[in-house]
Amino acid sequence: MGVSRSGPVRRFVIGTAGHIDHGKTALVKALTGVDTDRWEEEKRRGITIDLGFAPLPLGDEVQASVVDVPGHEGFVRNMLAGATGIDVALLVIAADEGIMPQTEEHLAIVELLGVRRGIPVITKRDLVEPDWLDLVRTEVTERLQGSRVHWAPPVATSAVTREGLDELQAALRLVARDLVERPADDLFRLPIDRVFALAGAGTVVTGSTWTGTVAVGGTVRLLPLDREARVRSIEVHGQAAERAVPGRRTALALVGVDKQELERGHVVVTGPGWRATMMLDAAVELLPVARKPIASRTRLRVHLGTAEVLARVVQVRSISPGQSGLARLVLESPLVARGDDRFVLRSFSPVATVGGGVVLDPFPAPRPRLRQRRLAADQTAAERLRVLAEESGLAGVPVETLAVRLGVLPERRNAVIAEAGTDISTVGETVVDRTVLAAEAKRLAEVLRRYHEAHPLDPGMSLQALRAAVAGPAPPPAVLDAILELGARERRFEVAGSVVRLPGWRPALDVRTSDVTANLARRLAEARWQVPTVLELEREFPGAPVRPVLSHLAREGVVEAMDQERYAAKRALEEFRAALESALAELGGATPAELRDRFGLTRKYLIPLLEWADRRSITRRDGDRRVLVRLTAGKGGS
């Protein structure tokens, strides 16, 4: 078995496009020697139904892979699966028929998918006279003048006489010089177009490697299945290889997944940040030939990579044929997408290509509404990051997701963050908007102010309570720390140990509060074991800050909180503990009724005291009796 060569080799994928029976498969066979009609039905009917693949040698420095796609309207979904990811399009037009309806649709798809280079190939030149061939060449040239694809001059060929094939190969080598090499240091991604089982290899998936590399023995993730698998072996056009590289037709033999679990449209990836999504925010364009506008609730077919999923358009201003706009696509099944991915839109019924677009955000939050977003198709990655950071609030955008969400190389993440400017900041492993941090620090200062008003005798709010008061779902710990550090640095509040307070705040007892403090302390001392509730004390001392004063007395050690609604004098509780321990030691245990008679207390006062003793591990329940914990512990339990 051969091994894929290494070195300065240019690799790219060529895709055919064009009307049915215009000679795409014959052209590929003439160029490569490979019959890409794999299935019996294809050979019997004389048309390509599914995708076909072949290597095309173009010299030592150029390695090309050809994807032969079906031209029949009924198989455009298969055409889309192959056309996505190609670097160069061969627009195939038969000399005896010229440009046909399917030619126009395939041309639109090539343009919508952002293919930058192409070569018009006029086939079957042996069937027409030179004058007719010149007319067809002129027609093709004029039709393609306004295309967004950079088309080379048309090349006329014949698969029968092999005329023009050398010229076509020379044109492909020339185009290859201008292609931007797909970076090998990107995240690996291979959209799956075929799955089968092979004896001795296990589950095999094939596709065109879009980006990145993976080696034999490496671990990959399968999405949307969300399963890890090991790469047992790799083949490139039937030849064993140690690594899968971008721009080549690749087969991966995988360990850890069954054939039945995978299908066309699934994706093989490596690296962080990938996940399937059920929603896309995108810049959408509608073809002039579309029959009607795209409006809210319009149902469409989304073709991205090798996947086809149904979706509904929401949060969109109506987009008319020939126009562009922003749209949110709510998907009916999960899809794997990356920022800047291009896709094609086809109508639900009748099925026809109506437009396409580019992914602006593969993981949008349900809110804010799209019309309030500042995302745009012409924004740089840094500009999009600023929008995403602001919208994400305190949750921020994890740094490790940026390569996928923004569609940038992993090594470019820090550069993009720097280009986004001083409005955003990296906190730990999260990108956050500085204004969001500042606004939250300001809001927490207001929380502190209200706390001080409600608790004038407290030294401050506990640090834990203030962290819990942060708005919304809990942000990453590093973001919480950054908010507190910013607030302290801006002198909005100060942290003293485990307490946070406004700058200069000190608890103070005015004359009125001092009187209340003394009266409450005396009232609880006199109450002894007949402990009143806080509500009862507030009725006895109308208008007085009862709860703050009780909290103050508890910090001073004068009283102790029995539960959320009762404070008792510290000395009274000590006396009750001593009396309770003495009684239970003497009796060996007692019911509440027995203790009620012994202490002369009603259940209203006795039960809270007993529950306090239970919580303090002085006593424990044994049926309907209370027993001393220290005595039962000494006996090894009950």
C-alpha positions in Angstrom: 0.0 0.0 0.0 1.3 3.4 -0.8 1.7 6.2 1.7 0.6 9.8 1.0 3.6 11.9 0.3 4.6 14.8 2.5 6.3 18.1 1.5 5.2 21.2 -0.3 2.3 19.6 -2.2 -0.8 21.7 -3.2 -4.0 19.8 -2.5 -7.5 20.8 -3.6 -10.9 19.4 -4.4 -12.5 19.7 -7.9 -16.3 19.4 -8.2 -18.3 19.0 -11.3 -21.6 20.9 -11.9 -24.0 21.0 -14.7 -27.2 19.7 -16.4 -28.0 16.0 -16.6 -26.4 14.1 -19.5 -24.0 16.8 -20.3 -21.1 14.4 -19.9 -19.8 15.1 -16.4 -19.0 11.5 -15.5 -17.5 10.8 -19.0 -15.3 13.8 -18.5 -14.1 12.7 -15.1 -13.4 9.2 -16.5 -11.4 10.7 -19.4 -9.4 12.8 -17.0 -8.8 10.3 -14.2 -9.4 6.9 -15.7 -12.0 6.2 -12.9 -15.6 5.4 -13.6 -17.4 7.3 -10.8 -20.7 5.6 -11.5 -20.5 3.1 -8.6 -24.0 1.7 -8.5 -25.7 -0.8 -10.8 -28.7 1.5 -11.2 -26.4 4.4 -12.3 -24.8 2.2 -15.0 -28.2 0.9 -16.1 -29.9 4.3 -16.3 -26.8 6.1 -17.6 -27.1 8.9 -15.1 -25.2 9.7 -11.9 -27.4 9.2 -8.8 -24.9 9.5 -6.0 -21.5 11.1 -5.5 -18.5 9.7 -7.3 -14.8 10.4 -6.4 -11.5 10.0 -8.2 -7.9 11.2 -7.8 -6.6 13.4 -10.6 -2.8 13.5 -11.0 -1.6 16.9 -12.1 2.1 16.6 -11.5 4.4 16.1 -8.5 3.4 19.3 -6.8 -0.4 19.2 -7.2 -2.8 16.6 -5.8 -6.4 17.0 -6.8 -9.5 15.0 -5.9 -12.5 15.1 -8.2 -16.1 14.9 -6.9 -18.5 13.9 -9.6 -22.0 15.1 -8.7 -25.4 14.1 -10.2 -27.1 16.6 -12.5 -30.6 15.3 -12.5 -33.0 17.7 -10.6 -34.2 14.8 -8.4 -30.7 14.3 -7.1 -29.7 17.9 -6.4 -29.5 17.1 -2.7 -26.7 14.6 -3.5 -25.1 17.3 -5.7 -25.1 19.7 -2.7 -23.5 17.1 -0.5 -20.6 16.9 -2.9 -20.4 20.5 -4.0 -19.9 21.8 -0.4 -16.2 22.0 0.3 -14.9 22.1 -3.3 -12.1 24.5 -4.2 -12.6 24.6 -8.0 -15.8 24.1 -10.0 -15.9 22.5 -13.4 -19.2 23.9 -14.9 -19.9 21.2 -17.5 -22.0 22.3 -20.6 -22.7 20.1 -23.5 -21.8 21.7 -26.8 -24.9 20.3 -28.5 -27.3 21.8 -26.0 -25.7 24.8 -24.3 -26.8 26.3 -21.0 -29.8 24.5 -19.6 -32.0 24.9 -16.5 -30.0 22.6 -14.3 -26.8 24.4 -15.4 -28.3 27.6 -14.0 -29.2 25.9 -10.7 -25.8 24.3 -10.3 -24.2 27.6 -11.1 -26.3 29.4 -8.4 -25.3 26.7 -5.9 -21.6 27.0 -6.7 -21.9 30.8 -6.2 -23.9 30.5 -3.0 -21.3 28.1 -1.5 -18.6 30.7 -2.1 -16.5 28.7 -4.5 -13.9 31.2 -5.8 -12.4 29.6 -8.8 -14.0 27.7 -11.7 -13.4 26.5 -15.3 -16.3 26.2 -17.8 -15.9 23.0 -19.7 -17.7 22.5 -23.0 -18.1 18.8 -23.5 -19.0 16.7 -26.6 -17.2 19.1 -29.0 -17.0 16.2 -31.4 -20.7 16.4 -32.0 -20.9 20.0 -33.3 -19.4 22.1 -36.0 -16.7 24.7 -35.2 -19.1 27.6 -35.8 -21.7 26.2 -33.4 -18.9 25.5 -30.8 -17.9 29.2 -31.1 -21.5 30.3 -30.5 -21.7 28.1 -27.4 -18.3 29.4 -26.1 -19.5 33.0 -26.6 -22.8 32.2 -24.8 -21.0 30.7 -21.8 -18.5 33.5 -21.6 -21.2 36.2 -21.6 -23.3 34.3 -19.1 -20.5 34.0 -16.6 -19.2 37.6 -16.9 -21.4 38.7 -14.0 -20.7 35.7 -11.8 -19.0 36.1 -8.4 -16.9 33.1 -9.2 -13.6 33.9 -11.0 -14.1 31.8 -14.1 -11.2 30.8 -16.4 -11.8 30.9 -20.2 -14.0 28.0 -21.4 -12.2 24.8 -22.4 -13.8 22.7 -25.1 -13.3 18.9 -24.7 -14.4 15.5 -26.0 -14.2 12.4 -23.9 -14.4 10.4 -27.1 -11.5 11.9 -29.1 -9.8 13.3 -25.9 -9.5 16.7 -27.5 -9.0 19.5 -25.0 -8.1 17.3 -22.1 -4.5 18.4 -22.0 -5.7 22.0 -22.2 -8.1 21.4 -19.3 -5.3 19.8 -17.2 -3.1 22.8 -17.9 -5.9 25.2 -16.8 -6.3 23.2 -13.6 -2.6 23.4 -12.8 -2.7 27.2 -13.5 -5.7 27.6 -11.2 -4.0 25.6 -8.5 -1.3 28.2 -8.2 -3.8 30.8 -7.1 -5.6 28.7 -4.6 -5.1 29.4 -0.9 -3.9 26.3 0.8 -6.2 25.0 3.4 -4.4 25.3 6.8 -3.3 22.0 8.2 -3.1 23.5 11.7 -6.8 24.2 11.9 -9.4 22.1 13.7 -10.0 18.9 11.8 -13.4 18.6 10.1 -14.7 16.0 7.7 -18.4 16.1 6.7 -19.5 12.5 6.1 -21.0 11.6 2.8 -20.7 7.8 3.0 -20.8 5.2 5.8 -20.2 1.5 5.4 -18.7 -1.5 7.3 -15.6 -3.3 6.0 -14.3 -6.6 7.3 -11.1 -6.1 9.2 -11.6 -2.3 9.3 -14.9 -1.9 11.1 -16.9 1.3 10.5 -15.6 3.4 7.6 -16.7 7.0 6.9 -15.7 9.0 3.9 -15.7 12.6 2.9 -13.6 15.5 1.7 -11.4 16.8 4.5 -12.3 20.4 4.9 -9.7 21.5 7.5 -7.0 20.3 9.8 -5.4 16.9 10.1 -5.8 13.7 12.1 -3.4 10.8 12.4 -3.8 7.1 12.7 -4.4 6.3 16.4 -5.9 9.7 17.0 -9.2 10.3 18.7 -12.1 12.1 16.9 -15.6 13.2 17.9 -18.6 12.3 15.9 -21.4 14.9 15.8 -24.3 15.2 16.4 -23.9 11.7 17.8 -21.5 13.2 20.4 -19.4 10.1 20.5 -15.6 9.7 20.6 -13.9 7.1 18.4 -10.4 6.1 17.6 -8.9 6.2 14.0 -7.8 2.7 13.2 -6.6 3.5 9.7 -6.7 6.1 7.0 -7.0 5.9 3.2 -6.8 8.6 0.6 -8.2 7.5 -2.7 -7.6 3.8 -1.8 -4.0 4.4 -0.7 -3.0 3.9 3.0 -1.9 7.1 4.7 -0.6 8.0 8.1 -2.5 11.3 8.3 -5.7 12.8 6.8 -4.9 16.3 5.3 -7.1 19.1 4.0 -8.3 19.1 0.4 -8.3 15.3 -0.1 -10.9 12.6 -0.4 -10.4 10.6 2.8 -11.7 7.4 4.4 -11.4 6.9 8.1 -11.8 3.4 9.7 -13.2 4.1 13.2 -13.2 2.0 16.4 -15.9 2.7 18.9 -19.0 3.3 16.7 -21.3 1.2 14.7 -22.3 1.8 11.1 -26.0 2.1 12.0 -25.3 5.0 14.3 -23.9 7.3 11.5 -25.2 8.7 8.3 -24.5 11.3 5.6 -24.6 14.7 7.2 -22.8 13.7 10.4 -19.3 15.2 10.9 -16.0 14.0 12.2 -14.1 16.7 14.2 -11.3 17.2 16.6 -10.5 20.0 19.1 -12.7 22.0 21.5 -15.7 24.2 20.8 -17.7 21.8 18.6 -21.2 20.9 19.3 -24.4 20.3 17.3 -26.8 23.2 17.2 -30.6 23.6 16.7 -30.4 27.3 15.7 -28.4 29.5 13.4 -28.1 33.2 12.9 -27.2 33.9 9.4 -26.9 36.5 6.6 -29.3 35.2 3.9 -29.6 36.0 0.3 -32.6 35.1 -1.9 -32.1 34.3 -5.6 -33.9 36.5 -8.1 -35.6 33.4 -9.5 -37.1 32.5 -6.1 -40.9 32.4 -6.3 -41.8 34.2 -3.1 -40.1 36.1 -0.2 -38.8 34.6 2.9 -40.8 35.6 5.9 -41.3 34.6 9.5 -42.4 30.9 9.8 -41.2 30.1 6.2 -40.1 26.4 6.1 -36.9 25.7 4.2 -34.3 23.0 3.6 -30.9 23.9 4.8 -27.9 22.3 3.1 -24.7 22.7 5.0 -21.7 20.4 4.5 -23.2 17.0 3.6 -26.3 17.6 5.8 -29.8 18.5 4.8 -32.1 19.6 7.6 -35.5 21.2 7.7 -35.8 24.6 9.3 -38.2 27.5 9.9 -37.2 31.1 9.6 -38.0 33.3 12.6 -37.1 36.8 13.7 -36.7 38.1 10.2 -37.9 41.0 8.2 -39.3 39.7 4.9 -36.5 39.1 2.3 -37.7 39.5 -1.3 -36.2 37.6 -4.3 -32.9 39.1 -5.2 -32.5 40.7 -1.8 -30.4 39.9 1.4 -31.0 40.2 5.1 -30.5 38.7 8.5 -32.5 35.6 9.6 -32.6 33.1 12.4 -33.0 29.5 11.3 -34.7 27.2 13.9 -33.6 23.7 12.8 -35.8 20.7 13.1 -32.8 18.4 13.6 -29.3 19.0 14.9 -26.7 20.4 12.6 -22.9 20.9 12.9 -21.9 24.4 11.8 -19.0 26.9 12.2 -18.9 30.6 11.9 -18.5 31.7 8.3 -19.8 28.4 6.9 -21.8 28.8 3.7 -25.0 27.0 3.1 -27.7 26.6 0.4 -31.5 27.1 1.0 -34.1 25.1 -0.9 -37.8 25.5 -0.7 -39.8 23.0 1.2 -42.3 22.3 -1.5 -42.0 22.3 -4.5 -38.3 21.7 -3.9 -36.1 24.2 -5.7 -32.9 26.2 -4.8 -34.1 29.6 -3.6 -31.0 31.1 -1.9 -28.2 30.6 0.6 -26.2 32.4 3.1 -23.3 32.5 5.6 -23.4 31.5 9.3 -22.8 34.5 11.5 -23.4 32.7 14.8 -23.8 28.9 15.1 -24.7 29.1 18.8 -27.0 32.1 19.3 -28.8 32.7 22.6 -32.6 32.5 22.4 -32.6 36.2 23.1 -32.1 39.1 22.2 -34.2 39.2 19.2 -32.3 39.2 15.9 -33.4 42.7 14.9 -31.7 44.0 18.0 -28.4 42.2 17.2 -25.6 44.1 15.6 -24.2 41.1 13.7 -23.7 41.7 10.0 -22.3 39.7 7.0 -19.4 42.1 6.4 -18.1 42.2 10.0 -14.6 41.0 10.9 -14.2 38.2 13.5 -13.2 40.8 16.0 -16.3 42.9 15.4 -18.5 39.8 15.8 -16.7 38.9 19.0 -17.6 42.3 20.5 -21.3 41.7 19.7 -21.2 38.2 21.2 -19.4 39.3 24.3 -21.9 42.0 25.0 -24.9 39.7 24.4 -23.4 36.9 26.5 -23.4 39.2 29.6 -21.6 37.8 32.6 -21.5 34.3 31.2 -19.1 35.6 28.6 -17.8 33.6 25.6 -15.4 30.7 26.4 -12.0 31.3 24.7 -11.9 27.7 23.6 -15.1 28.0 21.5 -13.9 31.0 19.5 -12.2 29.0 16.7 -15.6 27.3 16.0 -18.0 30.2 16.8 -16.0 32.8 14.8 -14.6 30.5 12.1 -11.0 31.4 12.8 -7.8 29.4 13.2 -7.1 28.3 16.8 -3.8 30.2 16.7 -5.7 33.3 15.8 -7.9 33.4 18.9 -5.7 35.7 21.0 -5.1 38.0 18.0 -8.8 38.3 17.4 -9.4 39.2 21.1 -6.7 41.8 20.9 -8.2 43.2 17.7 -11.6 43.5 19.4 -10.1 46.3 21.4 -10.3 47.5 25.0 -14.1 47.0 25.2 -13.6 43.3 26.0 -11.4 41.5 28.4 -10.2 37.9 28.9 -11.0 36.8 32.4 -9.6 33.4 33.1 -10.7 31.4 30.1 -13.7 33.6 29.3 -14.1 36.7 27.1 -16.4 39.3 28.7 -17.5 42.8 27.9 -15.9 45.3 30.2 -19.0 47.5 30.3 -21.0 44.5 31.5 -18.4 43.9 34.3 -18.6 47.6 35.3 -22.4 47.7 35.2 -22.6 44.7 37.5 -20.0 46.2 39.9 -22.2 49.3 40.0 -25.3 47.2 40.6 -23.7 45.3 43.5 -22.8 48.6 45.1 -26.5 49.4 45.1 -27.2 46.0 46.6 -24.8 46.8 49.4 -26.4 50.2 49.9 -29.8 48.6 50.4 -28.3 46.0 52.6 -26.8 48.6 54.9 -30.1 50.4 55.1 -31.8 47.2 56.1 -29.0 46.1 58.5 -27.6 49.3 59.9 -25.9 47.4 62.7 -24.1 44.8 60.5 -20.4 45.4 59.7 -21.3 44.5 56.1 -22.6 41.9 53.7 -21.0 38.5 53.7 -18.8 38.0 50.6 -20.6 34.7 49.9 -24.0 36.5 50.0 -22.8 39.3 47.6 -21.4 36.7 45.2 -24.8 35.0 45.2 -26.5 38.3 44.5 -24.8 38.6 41.0 -27.5 38.9 38.4 -28.6 36.0 36.3 -27.1 32.5 36.2 -23.9 32.1 38.1 -21.0 33.3 35.9 -17.6 31.5 35.9 -15.8 32.0 39.2 -13.0 34.0 37.5 -15.7 36.5 36.2 -17.1 36.8 39.7 -13.7 37.6 41.1 -13.1 40.2 38.3 -16.4 42.0 39.2 -15.4 42.2 42.9 -11.9 43.3 42.0 -13.2 46.0 39.7 -15.7 47.2 42.3 -12.9 47.4 44.9 -10.5 49.1 42.5 -13.1 51.7 41.6 -13.8 52.2 45.3 -17.5 51.2 44.8 -17.1 48.8 47.8 -14.3 47.3 49.9 -13.7 43.8 51.0 -12.6 43.2 54.5 -12.0 39.5 55.1 -15.3 37.7 54.5 -17.3 40.9 54.6 -18.0 43.5 51.9 -19.2 47.0 52.6 -19.4 50.4 51.1 -16.3 52.5 51.5 -16.3 54.2 54.9 -19.3 52.2 56.2 -19.2 51.5 59.9 -22.1 50.2 62.0 -23.2 52.8 64.5 -25.7 52.9 67.3 -27.6 56.1 67.5 -29.5 57.0 70.7 -32.7 55.5 69.6 -31.1 52.3 68.3 -29.1 52.1 71.5 -32.3 52.2 73.6 -33.9 49.5 71.4 -30.7 47.3 71.8 -30.8 47.6 75.6 -34.6 47.0 75.8 -34.4 43.9 73.5 -31.5 42.4 75.5 -33.4 43.0 78.7 -36.7 41.6 77.3 -35.0 38.3 76.2 -33.1 38.0 79.5 -36.4 38.4 81.4 -38.2 35.9 79.0 -35.6 33.3 79.9 -37.0 30.0 78.4 -40.3 31.5 77.3 -38.6 32.8 74.1 -40.8 35.2 72.0 -40.7 35.1 68.2 -39.2 38.0 66.1 -42.7 38.8 64.9 -43.9 39.1 68.5 -41.0 41.4 69.4 -41.7 43.6 66.4 -45.3 44.0 67.7 -43.9 44.9 71.1 -41.4 47.4 69.7 -43.3 49.0 66.7 -41.1 50.9 64.3 -37.9 49.6 65.8 -35.2 47.8 63.7 -35.8 44.6 65.6 -34.1 42.2 63.2 -30.9 44.2 62.7 -30.6 44.8 66.4 -31.0 41.1 67.1 -28.4 40.3 64.5 -26.1 42.8 66.2 -26.7 41.3 69.6 -26.0 37.8 68.2 -22.6 39.0 66.8 -21.9 40.5 70.2 -22.6 37.2 71.9 -25.5 38.5 74.0 -28.2 36.4 72.2 -28.2 33.3 70.0 -30.4 32.5 67.1 -32.4 29.4 67.9 -34.0 29.3 64.5 -35.0 31.8 61.8 -37.8 33.2 64.0 -36.4 33.1 67.6 -33.5 34.6 69.4 -32.8 33.7 73.0 -30.6 35.2 75.7 -27.2 33.3 75.5 -27.2 32.8 79.3 -30.8 31.4 79.2 -29.8 28.8 76.6 -26.8 27.8 78.7 -29.1 27.3 81.7 -31.6 25.3 79.7 -28.9 23.0 78.3 -27.6 22.3 81.8 -31.2 21.6 83.1 -32.0 19.4 80.1 -28.8 17.4 80.4 -29.4 16.9 84.1 -33.0 15.8 83.6 -32.1 13.3 80.8 -29.2 11.9 82.6 -31.4 11.2 85.6 -34.3 9.9 83.6 -32.3 8.2 80.8 -34.7 9.8 78.3 -38.0 11.7 78.4 -40.9 12.7 76.2 -41.8 16.3 75.6 -44.8 15.8 77.9 -42.5 14.7 80.7 -40.1 17.6 80.2 -43.0 20.0 80.0 -44.1 19.0 83.5 -40.6 19.1 84.8 -39.7 22.6 83.4 -43.2 24.1 83.7 -43.2 25.1 80.0 -46.0 24.9 77.4 -45.3 23.2 74.1 -45.1 26.6 72.5 -41.9 27.3 74.2 -40.6 23.8 74.9 -40.6 22.4 71.4 -38.4 25.1 69.8 -35.9 24.7 72.7 -35.8 20.9 72.2 -35.4 21.3 68.4 -32.5 23.8 69.1 -30.9 21.1 71.3 -31.4 18.5 68.5 -29.6 20.8 66.0 -26.8 21.5 68.5 -26.4 17.7 68.9 -27.1 17.9 72.6 -30.1 15.5 72.2 -31.5 13.3 69.6 -34.9 11.7 69.1 -35.5 8.1 70.1 -39.1 7.4 69.1 -41.1 10.0 71.0 -38.4 10.5 73.6 -35.4 12.7 73.7 -32.0 11.2 74.8 -28.6 12.7 75.4 -26.2 12.3 72.5 -23.2 11.9 74.6 -24.7 9.1 76.6 -25.8 7.1 73.5 -22.5 7.8 71.8 -20.7 6.3 74.7 -22.8 3.1 74.3 -21.9 2.9 70.6 -25.3 4.1 69.3 -28.9 3.4 70.1 
